Amino acid sequence: MRYDTRIMSTSRTSAPGAGQGQQTHFGFETVQESEKARRVAEVFHSVASRYDLMNDLMSAGLHRIWKAFTIGRAQVRPGMRVLDIAGGTGDLARAFARRAGPEGEVWLTDINDSMLRVGRDRLLDRGVVVPVSVCDAECLPFPDRYFDRVSVAFGLRNMTHKDRALAEMRRVLKPGGKLLVLEFSRVAPALAPAYDWYSFNVLPKMGQLVAGDEASYRYLAESIRMHPDQETLAGMMREAGLDRVQFFNMTAGVVALHEGVRLG
């Protein structure tokens, strides 16, 4: 199956009143919702070109193992339809496309066009052609019950209304379809002091040296601390209407993979 490699901008109407005078978190700051969207966009425009290199450095390459586990749990088979949300530089989409095969349909999407361009170009360099689209996870431009799998890796914590995004992800899943959420989570208490020191002292300096952007990597560390812990996120997925919700801690809870299935 061949696709147009141009980046499409697709959207649905956002929820009434969204972002109008309401406040939310941007890292440790409290900001207007509209300001958060702009500032998150600035972060990822800034880091897009060095995103993969920084991931390797920050995690000592462990992000590849975390993603490989997610890909294995997805169990994508030939002919499946898969939506990769906040897909960034395309690691998951590339693996899903190979497993779905020419009869399948794998979408690479992100709200940030800079990240999406990097991802699209990386996939093309590897001979993988998939449809790509700039879209907002809180108002996905896809039909109800369309996808067999939906994934989001290291993107949910940047979304303003996580509950709304999770509900949208369930909406576009077929009955029997699976949502996979890979995200930084709550580390084991014994490791918390060392992890905090690394996050707030080493990561920003590394960001300055490698990507020329200390502030963005300080925000990324803060956004991890503000993200719901494992049990809270599992509860949010159940409230969104997902069943069989479970999670798998990796690297002592530095990250967790949450899964949920749409049954009805």
N, C-alpha and C positions, 0 to 999 in steps of 0.2 A: 504494500500500500504506500502511495507517495503522498507527501504533504507539501503545502506551501511553507517555505522556511522563513517567510517574513513574520515578524512579531505582530500579533493581532492584539488590539485593545478591545476587550469585551467587558460589559458591565451589566448589572441589573440595578434597579432603583434601590437605594439604601433605605433603611428603616426610617420612618417618620421621626423627625426630631434628633436624629443621630448627630452627635457632636455639637449641638447647639447649646452652648453655655455649660456643658457638663464637664466634670473634671475626672482625670485618671492619672495613672502613674507613668512617668518616663524615667525608668531607673528609680532612684530614690526621690526624685522631684515629683511634685503634684502640678500638673499642667492641664490646660484645656484639651479636650479630645482632639480638636482640629489641629492643635499645635503638636500633639504627639505624633499624628500621622505624618506631618511635615518633617519632624525631627528624626523619626525612624527612617524615613526615606533618605534624609541627608546622610545618616550613618551608613546605609548600605550603598548609596552612590559613592561614598568615600572609600569603602573597603572592598568594593567589588573586584578590582583588578588583582588584589593580593589575598582574596578570601581563602582560596585553597591552601596557599602557602602558610597563612596564619593558622588555619585549622590544623595543619600538620605540626606546626611548632607548638601551638597551645596545648594540644592533646597528646603530643609525642607520637602522633600517628594513630592513636586509639580510635579516632572518629571513623576510620575505615573499618575497624572491627565492629563498632556499634552499627554502622550502616549495613555491613554484611549480615549481621544478625537480623536486622529489620527486613532485609531483602529475603532472607530465608523464611522468616515467619509469614511474609506476605503470600508465599506459595502461588505466585502468578503463573498461570498456565496459558498455553497457546490459545489465541482468540479472545482473551480477556480484555475488558476496558479498564484502564487505570488512570487515575487523576493524581498527579504529584503537585501538591500545593506548597507554596514557598519553596519551590524546587531549586532555587539558586543556581548553582553551577552544574546541575544535572546528573549527579552521581546516581541517585535512585532511579531517575527516569531512564538512564542508559541501561541499567540492569533490568528494569521492568520491560523495556522495549525488546530486549533480546529474548526474554522469556515469553512475552506475549506473541512474538513472531509477526510475520507479515499480515496475518488475519486479525491481529489484535489492534488496539487503539490506546496509545499512551500519550497523555497530555502533560507537558511541562508548563507550569504556571508560576507566576510570582507577581506581587504587587509592585516590585521595583524593576523598572526596565533595564537598569544597568546590570543588575544581577542576571536578569533573563538573557541579555545579549551575550554575556560571558558563557552562560550555560548552553545556549543555542550554538555558539561557535565551537565550543568544546565538543558537543555531540557531532556536529558536522565534520569536524576534524577526525573523528573516529568512525565516520561512515554511518552514523545513526541519525535518521531523519524522523522527527516527531512534530506534531503541531505544538506551537508555543503561543502563550497568551498572557498578557498583563491583565490580571484580575484580582479582585478583593475577595478574600476568603469569607468575609461576612455577608457577601451577596453574590454567590457563585453564578456564572452565566450558563449553567447547564441544566438539562431537564431533570425532573424527578426520576429517581430509580434508574439511573443511566450507567453507573460504574460498578464494576465488581470489586474494585479496591480503591481506597483513597488513602494517601499518605501525606504526612507533613513532618518534616525533619528540621528541628531547630528553628521553627518559625512561629509556633503557637504563642510563645511567650511575648512576642512583639505585637500581637493582635490586641486591639483595644477591648473588644467585646468577645472574649473567648467563648462564652456560652452561645452567642449568636453564630460564631464560626463553627462550633461543634454541631449545632443544629443544622447548619447548611451542609456540612459534610455528611451527616446522616441522610439529609433529604436527597442527595444525589446518589446515594448508594442503592443498589438493588437489594431486595430481600435476600438475605444470606450473604450479602457483601460485608467486607471487613474494613474498618478504619484503623490505621496504624499511626500513632503519634510518638515520634522519637524526640525527646527533649531533655535538656539539663534539668536535674531535679534536686532533691534534698539529700545531701551526702551523709554518710554514717556519722553520728555525733563525735566519735573518737577522732575522726579526720577533719572535723569542721575548722578548728583553729588554723591548721596548716593550709587547708584549702582556701580559707579566707585571706590569709597572708599572701598566698600565690596569686589569687584573683585580683586583689587590690594593689599589690605592689609590683608583681612581675608582669602581668598581662598588659597593663597600660604602657609600661616602658617598652615591652616588646612591640606593642602596636605603634609606638612612636618610632622605634628603630626600623621596623620592617615596612610598615604601611604609612608612616608619616602622620599618624593620627592617634594620639593618646586618648582623647576624649571619647571617641567611638568605642574603644575597647574598655574604658571605664564604664560606659553605659552598658555594654554587653554583660560585664560582671554584675552590675547592679540589677539588670533585668532578670538574671538568673535567680537572685535572692528574692525578687518580688513574685516569681512564678509560683503557682500552687504546688504544694508537695504531692507526693505520689497518691496518697489516699484522697486528697481533696480533688485532684484532677480525675481520678477514677469516679468519684461521686458526680462530678460535672458531666462526665460522659454518660453516666446512667440517667441523669436529669435530662440530657439531650435526647434520650430515647434509645440509647444503645444497650444491648444486652451482652451477656457473657464477657463483661469487662474484666480485664486482668492486666497486670503490669509485671515487667521483668526489670529488676535493678541490674545495672552494669557498672563495673568499676566502683563498687561500694556506694552506689547511689549517685555518683556524679551525673549519670544519665539514667533515664528509664524509658523503656518502650511500653506504651499503653496500647492495648487492643480493645476493640469493641465491635460487635456484630449487629447489623440491622436484621431483625427477624421478621418484622411485619411491614 
